[in-house]
């Protein structure tokens, strides 16, 4: 079995478990003398575990350099509720302690989240692979950076719904083929609210925050806190109150959590966002006015001396009345 393309090798289909790859024959190698020899897949020490992390668990390995030292790890942990930093000489060459202490960080329940400056994050491999499948050359990727690609594929179409009365993504990825059919999640009510109702207001106010010298980390906190409060006020809490018959703050947490998992809650949230986007009674404009107020209040809470921008003019919803049905969750 000879190789026609340098670096090209055997592909496999329907393997299933990672361990099933071990021992399978792959493209033959060639010695310096030109002699062919057989090769089989083998996992060296740690590599089967790595495969199970990145493929089996769907995680990316990430560097958190702040956690290389105990002092840095303490600072990192202090920004997270009940997280703590620790040291222990647990291993070294050949599995024997080497006198250099490992630094690890535990979350609020005691789970190790970072060790020696290395942690895990949700994988971005499917979208990174899709990106490099579309933009194969360095020049093409320079012209279309990964961040721009991600923004494009996540953008929800604004203006109308599909024939089923549901929102849909702006850009079609069908050219990528079946392999990448599922790289975008189903559009949730919260994501639809964020992009169409909340985001335009924040974008108008963002520059004034930058001009005032608000650090990017604080801006992110302002964004996330304001978004959560706005969504809770306009969708979540209103739907809960309708289902429960009273303010959810006055209801047992166990019952509230059960309601949040119910089909009725999901359907009523879909109905609620549809009503906002239809802008019946000016609800879309009212929501955006309240969002601006929330962002201003959150900014005052987190930053001193930043003047809120002037009141914005009312804006009509960009969506036309859906043909039928309600948005997908």
Protein Blocks (a to p, Z undefined) as FASTA:
>chain_A
ZZfbghiacddehklpaklmgopacdddddfkopacdddddddehklmmmmmmmmnopac
dddfklmpmklmmmmmmmpghiacddddfbdehhiaehiacdddddfkopafbgghiacd
ddfklmmmmmmmmmmbfklmmmmcfklmmmmmmpccehiacfkopacdfbdcklnojmlm
mmpccddfklmmmmmmmmmmmmmmmmmmmmnopafklmmmmmmmmmmmmmmmmmmmmmmm
mmnopafklpcfklmmmmmmpmklmmmmmmmmmmmmnopghlmmmmmmmmmmmmmmmmmm
mpghiacdddddddddfbdcdfbdcddZZ
